[in-house]
Amino acid sequence: MRVTLEVVEGRLLDRGRQYAIQRDEPDNITIGRSARTSDQIAWAQAHIQFAEDDVRLSRWHFMLQLRPPHCYVQDLGSTNHTYVNRFGPAEHLSSPTEVHDGDMIRAGATLLRLHLDPQVPPNDSKVDQEALIDADANYDDAPGVAGVDVGAFAWGIDAPRVAAGDAGVVAGGMARIGCCTCGTDVGDTARRDGRDAELAEVAQYLCQSCAAEERQESRRVGKYLILSRLGEGGMGVVHKAWHKETGRVVALKELLPNRLLDDHCMAVFRREISVTESLRHPNVVRFYETFVKHRRPYLVTEFLPGGNLQQALRGRERALSPAEACPIALNVLDGLAAAHEGGFVHRDIKPENVLFDARGIAKLSDMGLAKSFELAGQSGITGADESGGTVLYMAPEQFTDFRNVKPPADVYSMGVVLYYLLTARYPYDFPAPRDFARAFVGLAKPRHPCAIILEDEPLPIARTGISIPAPLARVIDRCLAKRQERRFSDAGELAAAIRETTAAC
């Protein structure tokens, strides 16, 4: 796609100037006032700079999120806002907003006209037509009966082991497969699709009776009956579901794109997400399949009964100790190291994407989802007022060098996660949701977390007042270095450093 910003109004020197951007894959382009001279941020300046004397234009004013063939504008907490004027009054941008050819964008005293040529590839033989077909729905509903909630992982308390795959052999020499609730043998059902051996280490099964007792919803999506809702994130809603044909329990993620995917984008999404199927590791959530229903993509993965890390932290009166936090981090890093060795970068590591199995072992979820979502033309950054969202864990280069994100970006995110686990706060003084609410009634507008990450220095963890061994504090501070070459090179190197510090403590 080709995006051109033409200066229509503003400083005389800038009028008529055009800034052209040609991209065939997602990228983020920041726009703002010419950067001040400062060693602290000289390495990170807005990609497009103008109007150095316009005090109404912030140094990081807004961002263009290019997600071919779509383009979005995200205000970065600028003092005087960013506006889009399409057909009527200017629209204040508080969250990523899609823009189109001919739209006018006002930032400070500068008015820009956006020229957009999406250059969408034709929907020809390169498009996987299977990705465009809705999933079959040839399954009868089981009776809907009020059931039980999935319990969150309890710190210091071993969760009960599931009955699936328990010891025992049935006639014919095949391993016994038990219902994870009542223990009834469901082997005959579980073997119907031939994946029982492949998924022996990860899959759980429910007999029809227990599934009916657990079911809280009457909805069916394709081959799956929805049992209960597990949670909601920036990209979609996650359900606990039951595959009636085999009795397999799964996590079903219903992706909620900010716009319905067209044929080309749907095919790109399907192709990209399927690449992650090759990644197999005990600390990475197993990907089962993807399908489309009513032009929305769905992901089916291994079900983890222990909930996610954010849920486990909720309601705690204190932060975790290093003895509690480091084993979780090492579980995740072992899975992430395998991903980095295979050429994958996660791009979206946060507590919500760390899940626990029945034994309390942590696994990393949503591998490859962020990139696949963005390649399919979706905005991947949440609004500034969605405190606790993805942006708080993003490395600086995910804003300034989006196309070349490498493993050190995941190292940064893991550093933020560890910092949060050990201190119950973030390395930066991010605004709270109430700060954004106050801005709507005319009070001071808070800075966008993106601008804070780009300009401010993280608070060294030793200065938070929390007692943390000095070697571990140095490891975390190194993860949070602004320049990626100063961090650990990948998850394997970070895991080795943590193991060394914990052994010395």
BELDA-V328109 format. One record per pair of residues at least 12 apart in sequence whose ideal C-beta (glycine too) atoms are under 6 Angstrom apart, sorted by the first residue. I is the first residue (numbers start at 1). J is the second residue. Records with the same first field share a line. If there is no record, write none. Layout:
I = J / J
//
This chain:
1 = 23 / 68 / 69 / 118 / 119
2 = 22 / 117
3 = 21 / 71 / 116
4 = 18 / 20 / 115
5 = 19 / 112
6 = 18 / 113
8 = 111 / 113
9 = 111
10 = 51 / 109 / 110
11 = 51
14 = 50
19 = 48
23 = 66
26 = 67 / 374
27 = 66 / 402 / 403
28 = 63 / 65 / 399 / 402
29 = 47 / 64
30 = 46 / 47 / 60 / 63
31 = 46 / 48 / 61 / 62
32 = 46 / 58 / 59 / 60 / 61
33 = 51 / 52 / 57 / 59
34 = 49 / 52
35 = 59
41 = 455
44 = 400 / 454
46 = 60
51 = 110
54 = 108 / 109
56 = 80 / 108 / 109
57 = 107 / 108
58 = 78 / 79
60 = 76 / 451
61 = 78 / 107
62 = 75 / 76 / 82 / 107
63 = 76
65 = 379
67 = 374 / 377 / 378
69 = 118 / 120
70 = 98 / 377
71 = 99 / 116
72 = 96 / 98 / 379
73 = 93 / 97 / 99
74 = 96
75 = 93
76 = 448 / 450 / 451
77 = 384 / 447 / 448 / 451
80 = 108
82 = 107
83 = 106
84 = 99 / 103 / 105
85 = 104
86 = 103
95 = 383
96 = 379
99 = 114
101 = 116
123 = 263 / 264
127 = 263 / 267
128 = 267 / 270
131 = 266 / 267 / 270
132 = 263 / 266
134 = 292 / 293
135 = 222 / 291 / 293
139 = 223 / 244
141 = 220
142 = 212 / 225
143 = 212
144 = 215 / 218
145 = 212 / 213 / 215
147 = 213 / 214 / 215 / 216
152 = 307 / 311 / 312
153 = 306 / 307 / 312 / 356
159 = 306 / 358 / 360
161 = 358
162 = 180 / 204 / 358
163 = 178 / 180 / 183
164 = 178 / 180 / 204 / 205
165 = 200
166 = 178
170 = 187
177 = 190 / 205
179 = 205 / 206 / 207 / 210
180 = 204
181 = 210
182 = 210
184 = 207
186 = 205 / 207 / 247
189 = 246 / 247
190 = 205 / 246 / 247
192 = 245 / 246
193 = 246
202 = 286 / 302
203 = 248
204 = 249 / 303
205 = 247 / 248
206 = 242 / 247 / 249
211 = 242
214 = 227
215 = 227
216 = 228
221 = 293
222 = 291 / 293
223 = 243
224 = 241 / 243 / 252
225 = 242 / 244
226 = 239 / 241
227 = 240 / 242
228 = 240
233 = 352
234 = 382 / 389 / 390
235 = 255 / 373
236 = 253 / 254 / 255 / 256
237 = 254
238 = 251 / 253
239 = 252
249 = 303
250 = 300 / 303
251 = 301 / 303
252 = 300
253 = 299
254 = 298
255 = 297
257 = 378
258 = 379
260 = 295
261 = 376
265 = 376 / 377
268 = 375 / 376
269 = 297 / 372 / 376
272 = 372 / 375
273 = 290 / 372
276 = 367 / 368
279 = 339 / 342
281 = 335 / 338
283 = 331 / 334 / 335 / 363
284 = 335 / 364 / 367
285 = 301 / 302 / 363 / 365
286 = 302
287 = 301
288 = 300 / 301
304 = 355 / 356 / 357
305 = 358
306 = 356 / 357
308 = 352 / 355
309 = 351 / 354
310 = 351 / 352
319 = 422 / 423 / 424
320 = 421
322 = 472
325 = 421 / 422
326 = 498 / 502
328 = 362
329 = 418
330 = 495
331 = 361 / 362
332 = 354 / 362 / 364
333 = 491 / 494 / 495
335 = 364
336 = 364 / 491
337 = 491 / 492 / 495
340 = 407 / 490 / 491
345 = 405 / 407 / 410
346 = 367 / 410
347 = 370 / 371
348 = 370 / 390
349 = 410 / 413 / 414
350 = 393
353 = 365 / 366
384 = 448
385 = 433 / 436
387 = 432 / 433
391 = 449
392 = 426 / 449
393 = 413 / 416
395 = 409 / 412
396 = 453 / 454 / 482
397 = 409 / 484
399 = 450
407 = 490
408 = 484 / 487
411 = 479 / 487 / 488 / 494
412 = 479
415 = 476 / 479 / 480
418 = 476
419 = 461 / 476
422 = 468
423 = 464 / 466
427 = 458 / 459 / 480
428 = 452 / 456 / 458
430 = 449
431 = 446
458 = 480
460 = 477
461 = 473 / 476
469 = 505
471 = 501
472 = 501
475 = 497 / 501
//
